Amino acid sequence: MKLLASLLMAVTVSAVAVPSFAAGESKAPKPDLAKGEASYAICVACHAADGNSAIAANPVLAQQHPEYLVKQLQEFKSGKRNDPVMKGMAATLSDDDMRNVSWWLASKKAKSGFSKDKELVALGERIYRGGIQDRNIAACAGCHSPNGAGIPAQYPRLGGQHADYTVKQLTDFRDGKRGNNMIMTQEVSKMNDREIRAVSDYIAGLR
């Protein structure tokens, strides 16, 4: 019952995960993918030409839900998500630039990743698919889907993400260094280093 309650809470507050537009507000203009590709030029060194970063510390952005990417760029720019490098990059982008880049990245196909740690992958699978019930930690699959595809406009795609990057993000959520998602902070605050490494490695091989 505790696990179910956690999942229901996550769905209930999902509106905090992405920007929303109140009834009556003017809709944003349609993304311009050509302009998005041009604006993305400043991102290539870290995230690769097609968004499939080859650097384990930098996230794969290809095929990510564009609404999620817009939210992250806005929060890097505002400082809500603290990262000095990304804050500087996002500071140069307008809202239209962010939207164009995000939809362009969403149009790129993500390459498949793979798990590396055979000793931990079974533990990672248990956590991802079933959570840790005795600590009321919800299954990751409940929000990010069984294959890691996420839920468009609500929860980000995780499948194939670099394990090193995921470890850092989960650790930052747990330790209070990343504070732009209440649900993640609450869930990961109850996980230890080994569990974080295990689920991150499992996520890297999801497809």
N, C-alpha and C positions, 0 to 999 in steps of 0.2 A: 504493500500500500504506500509506503514512503517513496519508493521508486516511482510509482505512478503519479504521486503528488508532485514530485520534482518535475516530471515531464509535462504535466498539466500547467505548472507554474511557468515553465519555459515557453510553452505555446502562448500562454496568456500575455506575457510581457514581450512577445516577439516584436511588437511594434517599436520597441526602443532600438532594435538592431539596425534599422534602415531609415532613411529620411522618408517622410510621408507628406502628402499634400492634402490640405483640408478641402472640403467641398467648396467649390466656387473659386478656388485659386486658379490662376492661369497655368496651363500645362507647360512644361519645359519644351523647347524646340527639339525636333527630332535630331538625334546624334548624327554628326557628320564624321563618317569613318575615315575619310581621306584626311581631314584635319586632325583626327585622333592619331592617325599613324604619324603625321608630321610632328605633333606635340610629344609623342612618345620617344622621339629621338633622344631626349635628355635622360631617358630611363634605360637605354639599351646596354650601357656599360655594366649595370648591375643585374638586369633582368633578362638580357638577351634580346635579339632582334624580334623574336616571335613570342616573347613572354615566358619561354621555358628556360628559366635561369639554370645555368650550369654550376652556379656557386651555391653550395649547400646552406650558407648562412642567409641567402637572399631568396625570398619566396618565388615559387612558380605562380605567375599571374594569368597565364593563358587559360581561357575557358572559365575564368572565375565569373561569378554572378556580377554583372555591372553595377547593380545597386549597392552591393557590398563594397566594391572598389571605390565608388563615389563617396560613400560614407567614410571610409578610411582616409581618403585623400583630404576630405573636409576636416577630419579630426586631426590629421597631421598638421594641417595649416593652422587650425585654431589652437593647437597645443593640447587638446583633450587626450590625444594619443601621443605620448612623448617619444620622439626620435629626432635628434638634431639633424641628421642627414635628410630624412624624409620631410621634415618641417621646411628645410631650405628648398627642397625640390617642389613641394606642394605650394609654397609661397608664390611661385612664378605662374601658377595655373589659375585661371578663372573658373567659375562654375561650369561654363560651357566647355572649357578645355578638359576639365575632369570628366565630364559626361562623355565627351568624344573619345578620350583615351580609354575610358572604362568599357565602352561598348565595342571599341576596336579590339581590345584585349579579349573580350568575351567571344569574339568571332574567331579567335585563334585556337587551334586544337592543342590541348595539353598532352604532353608525352607521358607514357606510362612510367611509373617509378617502381621501386622494389624494396622489400624489407631486407635488412642485412644481418640482424642478430637473431639467429635461430633459437637461442636459449630464451629470448624474451618475447618472441612473436606470439606464442600461445597465450601468454599472460595478456599481451596487448589486445589480442582478439577477444578474450573474455571481457575485458574492460570496455572495449569499443561496442561490443554487441550486447552485453548484459549489465554493464556498470559494476559497482561494488556495493552490494546491497547492505552489508552490515555497517557501512558508513554513509548510506543514503546518497551515493554518487550515481547519477543517472547514466544510462547507456548513451554513448556518443551518437550511436546510430539513430536514436530517437529524433535528433535534430538535424544531423548531417547525412542521414540516409545510410542504409546498409552498405552501399558501394562507395560511400564518400562523396557522392555528387552534390550533397547539400540540398537546400530547398530555396529555389530562386526568390530573391527579394527578402529573404528572412535569414537563412543560415548559409555560410560560405561553403564552397566546394573544398574538400580536404584531400580526396583521393589523389595519390601520387605526389603529395607535397613533401619537400625535403624533410627528413626526420630531424636534422639539426635545427632547422628553422622552427619546426613545431615544438621541439623541446624548449627552445628559448621562449616562445610565446606562452606556452603553458606555465613555465616556471615564472615568467614575469606576471602572469595573471595571479598565480598563487602567492607570490611575494609582494604583491601590491605595486609593481613597477609599471604594469599596464592596467589602466582602470577604466577602459571605455566599453566594458561589457559586464554588467552585474552578474548575469547568469554564469558566465565562464569563471569569474572570480569566485563565486560561491562554490561551484562544483570542484574546481581544481585546488581550492584551498585545503581540501581533505586528502589530496594525493601526495605520495612521497616521490622521491627522485626516480626510483626504479620503475614505478608505475607510469610515470610520465614518459620515461625513455621507452618503455614497452609499447604503450599505445601510440607514441609518435612513430616508432619503427613499423608497427602494423599499418598505420595510416599511409605510410610511404608506398606500400605495396597494394593498396586498394585500387580497384579499377572496375 
